[in-house]
Amino acid sequence: MKNETAIWDARKLGVPKMLLLGLQHTFAMFGATVLVPITTGLNVSTTLLFAGLGTLLFHLITKGRVPAFLGSSFAFLGGYAMVAPRLEDGAANTELLPYACGGVVAAGLVYVVLAGLIKAFGVRRVMRFFPPVVTGPIIISIGLILAPSAIQSASEDWLLALVALAIIVVCNIWGKRMIKIIPILLGIVGSYLLAVCLGRVDFSAVKEAEMVAMAPLTMAKFSLSAVLTIMPIALATMMEHIGDIAAISATTGKNYISDPGLHRTLLGDGLATSFAGLFGGPANTTYGENTGVLALTKVYDPKVMELAALFAIILSFIPKFGEIVHSIPNAIIGGVSFILYGMISAIGVRNVVENQVDLTKSRNLIIAAVILVSALGFNSIGGLSFPITSEITISLSGLAIAAILGILLNAILPGNDYVFKEEPSDEGNTAVNFKV
């Protein structure tokens, strides 16, 4: 009932406060979302446009019930690097990038196929492969894998990072009313103002940018090589999606896997990914950063995410403002991520604890151990690559390997006696209840 009260309170906040909450989610996703186009050579404005449109499409398909934001997926960076590596001078490979986007379109369609299977055979049969002993460590791994990037970014300027972190902690612990529920936004603004005063912000790109412009659209192109290289990455991102939906469910106390259904969330994520790739945007994925904001603010109204999506779309038409946000020192993003990424892992721990996963059982201990070591270990060496032909190589990230091994071990090892139950609450919502 506590979580339901949080949602009810969000709707009573009023338009100004809801706008601020939406803006906070926009800031939370911005740093990571724009990092993908910066790394691959895709356009930042196009990325923001399809992050916003993709999120709205996701909310439409999921009946506006899941408080999720869809931003750029890091899992596909390796695929872009293989299909469209940057040129020797560091410039974007504009000739091959459309083919990489074609591979992303195909990857999104893999989601659609899985969504259809779940619809046809039922979520209970599918979720037999994803109990908390599997999803919990996967969620923990997501946060831990992201952790080094937070430290690396923060280390660029520890003063700014610690100021951002301190403001967030102080506002969230001792703040009152609205201050308590927008600590991340206040942390970014406060540390950014300090950076400006210290002369650590570069405004040159802001001066050169146009005030208003349409985000450029580039139609995807298709080749078998690019599709076979990038499409298998969907195996990893689908596991991430299930883990993220489980994390959001654990955060809000509602079973989104059951209602509106995992088939709908997968369909929304997949179509958003294919839609973005078709017009030159990166693959989308449910964002752990925004799940961290949900855990911190305890405001779970999906309308806040929809407002964040509208802000992202508006920003895509304002290159100058986009450059202002992009001028935020990376250390500040690191300071904010420092606490958000930790919260993701903490949610994974909570998922294991609340569902009473019995780690005294050898099978459960082995599954959790293999997932954690595989995710972190293989991620540290760049995953694994499997050459198919002289020109085609399939690469699996550490998280993908961990998810696959965890699912296989859970299916193979004896003693798999968990029961998946869906128990409606007084108002028709459901709560996740796994027993191992």
Secondary structure by P-SEA (a helix, b strand, c coil): caaaaaaaaaaaccaaaaaaaaaaaaaaaccccaaaaaaacccaaaaaaaaaaaaaaaaaaacccccccccccccaaaaaaaacccccccccccccaaaaaaaaaaaaaaaaaaaaaaaacccccccccccaaaaaaaaaaaaaaaaaaaaaaaaccaaaaaaaaaaaaaaaaccccccccaaaaaaaaaaaaaaaaacccccccccccccccccbbbbbbbbaaaaaacccaaaaaaaaaaaaaaaaaaaacccccccccaaaaaaaaaaaaaaaaaaccccccccaaaaaaaaaaccccaaaaaaaaaaaaaaaacaaaaaaaaaccaaaaaaaaaaaaaaaaaaaaaaaaaaccccccaaaaaaaaaaaaaaaaaaaaccbbbbccccbbbbbcaaaaaaaaaaaaaacccccbbbbbbbbccccbbbbbbcc
